[in-house]
């Protein structure tokens, strides 16, 4: 075998391996992601556009959509504030318990959302730790939107923090230190230096948090009480319709939920495409 053949064989072998892996990846993508997504839209529209619109505009569906949007509108800003504050504390200061704080941020990734919901039942239920206080004040947490907010906050709060912490760690504190030396206070330093450096990672975190908040099922299912037209979010409403064998309506609402996810994905892709150079520059500072 000639030296040239020795050189070419690994290349040919590499191309064959690449073709196998690419084909396998595409096959998994089609079976696991593409076909189910197409099926959702197909089943939702299978009996006509009029029934599809009717399924989305009936009172219980509208209530579920409104509640989902309300919960997302509350949860995302709260988690954005928490994510930025925790990332700032972890990356800019040294203090006892930093490792514990990092571990707590990752806690929702390792705990089932159902368990998170059960914890809130233990705290705010009729026999919970704060039951007497809630009875005296007349505040209702469980089986109402405050409980859904708490459960959704718990399962989504790592997303913003985990997007910006690695970037802030890579960038270091030199620019903030320079701004402080020039007389800028903490808030001015944050708005003029830190925030511009993390804005795209922050946007990613917000998008991911929004997508998870709109689609959360497990924790919300435990604390909501499944009150139709009142505490059912879109995922819970889909389950109710499916259990009632109202498949067309359930797939119609599911397609709207999937559309929200697709919009999030498109927005993320557009950000990556439009600001690719700036993102790369920030990551390599």
Secondary structure, 3 states (H helix, E strand, C coil): CCHHHHHHHHHHHHHHHHHHHHHHHHHHHHHHHHHHHHHHHHHHHCCCHHHHHHHHHCHHHHHHHHHHHHHHHHHHHHHHHHHHHHHHHHHHCCCCCHHHHHHHHHHHHHCCHHHHHHHHHHHHCCCCCCHHHHHHHCCCCCCCHHHHHHHHHHHHCHHHHHHHHHHHHHHCCHHHHHHHHCCCCHHHHHHHHHHHHHHHHHHHHHHHHHHHHHHCCHHHHHHHCCCCCCCCCHHHHHHHHHHCCCHHHHHHHHHHHHHHHHHHHHHHHHHHHHCHHHHHHHHCC
